[in-house]
Amino acid sequence: MSALPPPSAAARIRVGFIGLGSQGAPIARRIVHAGFPVTLWARRAATLEPFAGTHAAIADSPAALAAASDIVGLCVGDDADIATVTEGAAGVLAGLQAGAIIAVHSTVHPDTCRRLAERAAAIGAHVVDAPVSGGKPAADAGRLLVMVGGDDATVARCAPVFATFGDPVVHLGALGAGQVTKLLNNAAFTAHLGLAASLLALGEALDVDSKRLAEVLLHGSGQSFALERVAAAGGTLDRVAAHAGHLLDKDVRLVTELVRAAGPAARAAESGSLLTAARDTLVQMKMASAAAGQREAVQG
């Protein structure tokens, strides 16, 4: 783990964190190791085992976690999961104190954050959306890209915590702006994956070895992170589809909903190119997954 900022007056901020998956767990570790008082909650006890021996406290419910926290970070799977951990008698909103903040690190519909903010406002609490990008390696190193939406004062209060795991941390505007940015990023990444796979396949069809073609392109102006991922997977979308296909499918669907709801200006700006390419990639991924399943069935 790379160096962390030394504890300061800001470290007295009490932080709760829910969602200790491949990305959430290293985020929580960064916050713990930076010296903040941290409370954790998870559905499965095994998820909490890596934090044994640290100063992190364990809550018996999201409500109890919220009652002990000034900032509650949520890094769960999707919109339904946000509702699950925030609503009800044991949910975050039931324990949240006036002046506290919920930071939504999950990638969800901006309206999910806005509805949550309306409910939080009724008790004098606040919400920021702060989805992240970079995966576990960036989280471990404290170099996640953090895309933040919210009012200036609330975002400023979160800044010392976000700085423990994010670099850069970019404030993009009002609540929801972070989610819109993350969804556009993921739609672009999805489209780029399809282009990269098609590019390597075209090279093979033109008698250029795909591995050597990828080596050249990754050092030229045609390089991209998507090309790097596809090349590392052997030039196909199989591995990416298995690992992230369902998440990318969700994000492209959410972007499509945003564009349709935004009206003619957004539809004209999109002009079909980005989302068409992204949806084509998702079709390729589904075909790749189906083919992989058939191969496994034959081998089995």
N, C-alpha and C positions, 0 to 999 in steps of 0.2 A: 504493500500500500504506500502510495506517495505521501509526501509531507502534508500535514494538515495545519491550518492556521491555529495559533495558540489560543487557549481559552481566554475570554475577555468578559467584559460586562454583558455583552450580548449572549454569552453562554448561559446566562440565568434564564433565558427563554426556555420554557418547558415545551418539549416537542413530543407529540404522540404520532405513531406511525402504524398504518395498517396496509398490508400488501407486501409480504416478504418473499416475493418470487425472485426470478433470476436477476431482475433489475432492482426491485424494491429492497431486497436484503442488503446489497452493497450500499445503497443509498442510506439505509438505516444505520449500517455500520459506520459510515463516514460521519453521520451526525453524532452517534455515540462517542466515537473516538475524538471528535472535536471538543468534547466536554459538556455538551448540552445535557440537561436532565431529560431522559427519554423514557417514554412508556410505550410498550408494544402490545398488540393483540393479534392473534391469529386463530383461524378455525382449528388448525391441527397443531398439537403440541410439538411435533417433530420440527415444524418450521421455526420454532423458537429456540431449539437446542443450540444452534451456533452462537446464541447470545448469552449462554450460560457463562458465568464468570465475569461478565461485564457489569457496569452499573445500571444497565437498562432494567426498568421495572416491568412487570407483566400484569396487564389488566385482565379481569375476568369477563369483560364485555366492551364493545365499542363505546358505550355510554360512560363506563368507568374511565376508560382511556381519555375521552374528551373532557371529563370533569377535572382531570389532572394535567391538562395541556393548554398552552397558549396558542400553539399552532398544531393542527392535526393534518398530517400528510396522508393522502390516499393514493395507493399505487396498485389498484385492483384491475381486474380484467376488462370490464366493459361497463356500459350504462346500467345494466341490471345489477351488477355488483355494487356500484355506487349506491343505488337505492337500498340494497340489502344491508350494507353496513351503516347507512346513515338514518334509516327510518325505523319506526317501531320503538317500543319501550326500552329496548337494549341498544338502540342505535346511537350514532354519534350526536345527532341533534338533541337527543334526550338528555345528554350530559353536558353539552356545550355551554360554556359560560359567556355572558355578555362581554364583548371586546375580543373574543377568541377568533381564530381564523382557520378555515378549512382550505388546504391547498390540494387541488385535484391534479395529481401527476399522471393519472390514467389518460389514455386517448379516448375521448368520448365526444358526443355531440355537444356543441356549445350551449344548446338549450338545456342540457342536463345540468350544466354549471349554473346557468341563470336561474333555473327553478330551485336549485339547492340554495342559491344566494337569497332568493325571496324568503325561503323558510328560515334561513339563518338570520336574516335581517329582523324577523319577528321577535327574536330574543336578543337583538343587539350585537350579533356576531357577523362575520364577514367571510367572503369566499374569493379566492383567486384561482385561476386555472394556470397550471404550470406543467404541461406535458413535457416529457423528456425524450431525447434521442441519443443513441450511441451504444446501447446495449450494456451488457455486464462489464466488458473490458473498460469502457469509458466510465462506468459507475465506480468500478474499483479504483480507478486512477483519479477520480474527482473531476472528470472532464466531460460530463454529460452536457449536451446542449439543452438548456432549459428555456422554454418559450412561454412567457408569462403574460397573462391578461388580468387586469384589475386596476383599481384606482391607485394613484401614486402613493398615498400614505400607507395603504395596506401592503402593497408590494414592498415598500421600503422596510416595513417591519419584518417581512419574510427574508430579506436579502442576506442577513448573516447566516441563516440556516441554508438557504439555497447555495451560498458560496462554498459550503463544505463538500458539495458533490457536483456543482455545475461550473463550467467554464467553456463557453460564455453563458451568461444568464442575460437574456434579452427581453426587455419589457416592450411588448408590441402594441399595447393600447388597452382599451376597456376589457372588462370581463368577457371571455369568449374568444378574444383575439389569439390567445395562445393555442387554443384548440383548432381554430381555423388554419393557423399556420402549420401546425403539426399534421393535420389532415392533408393539406396541400402538399407538404413534403412527402408524405407517404404515398399519395397518388402519383407524384412524380417518380418516386423510387420504383413503384410498381410498373409504371410505363417504361422506365429505363431497363428494368429487368428483362422485359419482353424484347426490347430492342437489342440488348446485349446477347441474349440467346439466339435471336435471329441473325445477328451479325456473325457470330461464331459458326452457325450452321451454314451461312452463305459462304464463308471462307472455306469450309470443308468442301462445299459443292464446287468451288473454284480451284480446288486442289491446293489449298493452303492449310497446313496443319493448325487446328484450332488452338492448341496450347501455345504454339509459337506466335500465332496471330495475337492472342491475348497478351502475351509478353510484350509485344511491340506496342499494342494499343494502350496498355497500361503505363507506358512511358511517353505517350504522345498526346496530342490534343484531343483524341477520342476517348481518353480514359474517364472512368467513372467508378464510383463505389459499387454500383450495380454490376458493372462488368467484372470487377474484382471478385464479387460474391459468386457470380455465375461461372467464371473461370475456375475458381477454387472448387466448385461443385462438379467439375468435369465438363463444363460447357452446356449443361442442361439445367432446367428449372426444377428437377426432381427434389433436390435437397431443400431448396428454398420453399417449395410448395409444402413439403412435409413440416417444416419448422415454422413458417410464418404465413402460409397461404391463407388460413382462416382469418388472421388478423388484418392482412392487407385487403381481403375481400370486405371485411367490416368497414375499413376506413374508406375505401373507394365508394361503398354504398353511402356512407355518411356525407362524403363530398358531393355526391350526386344529389342527395336530398337538399344540401345547402344551396347548390346552384339552382335547383328547381324552385326553391322557396324564395330565393333572392330576387327573382324577376328578370325582365328582359336584358338589363345591363349586364348582369352576371352571365347569363346564357350567351350573350354576344361575345363577351370577353373570353369565355371558355372555347367557344366556336367548335366544340366537339373533339378537338385534337387530343387534349390531355386525357380526358376521361375515356375516349374511344380507345386510345392506346393502352390505358390501364385495364379496361375491361377485356381487351384482346389478350393481355398478359394473363389475366385470371382464367380465361378460357384455356390458354396454353398450360397453366398450372394444373387445372382440373384434369386435362388430358394426360399430363405427365403423371399425376397421382394415380389415375386409372390404369395407365400402362404399367406403373411400378407394382400396383396391386396384382395385376395379371401375371407379371413375372414371378412374384412371390408365390402365387397360387400354383404356377407350373412347377417351380422349384420345390415347393412343399409336397 
